[in-house]
């Protein structure tokens, strides 16, 4: 349990950051899930549109420190290759 005023304040700040980061992670996962569902449906144009919407959201997560840069790059690369494979 926090005892000093500074540690109490840090505990409050950590709770707030956790809530905000949780919200951002959830939003990113929602956009990624939409891409996955579009790929599963087999519609390439829908998948491409969903991917275009998910990309800035994922990169925003990188700038906010919610997702690591390489993780975001890997996810985008794998999703885009799967979307591209739908054309074949």
N, C-alpha and C positions, 0 to 999 in steps of 0.2 A: 504494500500500500504506500502511496506517495505521502511524504511527510512535510517536506518544505514547500513553500508557495511556488517555487520554480518548478519542482517536480510535479506538483498538482496541475500547474498550467500546461506542462509538457504532456501530461496524461490526457488532458482535455483536447489539446491540439492533435495528439495521435489518434484519438477517437474520430475527430472531424476529418482528418486526412484519410483514415481507413474507410470512412463512409463514402467520401468523394472518389477514392481510388476504386472502391468496390463498384460504384455506379459506372465509372468509366470502363472497367473491365467487363461488366455486364453488357454495356452498350456495344463494345467491340465484339464480344462473343455473339451478340444478336446479329450483327452485320455479317460475321463469318458464317453463321448458321444459314443465313439467307442465301449465301453463295453456295454452300454445300447442298441445300435443298434444290437450288436451280440446276446444279450439276446433276443431281440425282434424277431430276425430271427429264434431263436430256435435251433441254432447250438451250442452245448456245447463246442466242442473243440475250435471253433473260439472265443467263449466268454471267455474261460479259457486263451487263448493266449492273448486276449485283456486285460484281468484282470492282467496277469503277466507283461504286458508292462505298465499298468497304475499305478501299485503299487509303483515302485520306483519314478515315476514322482510325485505322491501324497506325498510321504514321503520327497522328495526333497523340495516340497512346504512348508512342516513343518519346515525343517531345515532353510529355507530362511525366515521364518516368514510370509509367505503369507497365510497359512492355519493353523488353530489351530490343535494341536496334536489330541485332542479328536474328532474333526470334521473329520479328515482324517481317524482315526480308525473306526469311525461310518460308514463312506462311504464305506470303504474297507469291513467291516463286512457285511453290508447289500448287497453289490454287490456280495460278495463271496457266501453268502447264496442263493441269487437268481440264481447264476451260478450253484451251487450245486443242486438246485431244478430242473434244466433242465434235469438232469439224470433220475429223477423219472418219 
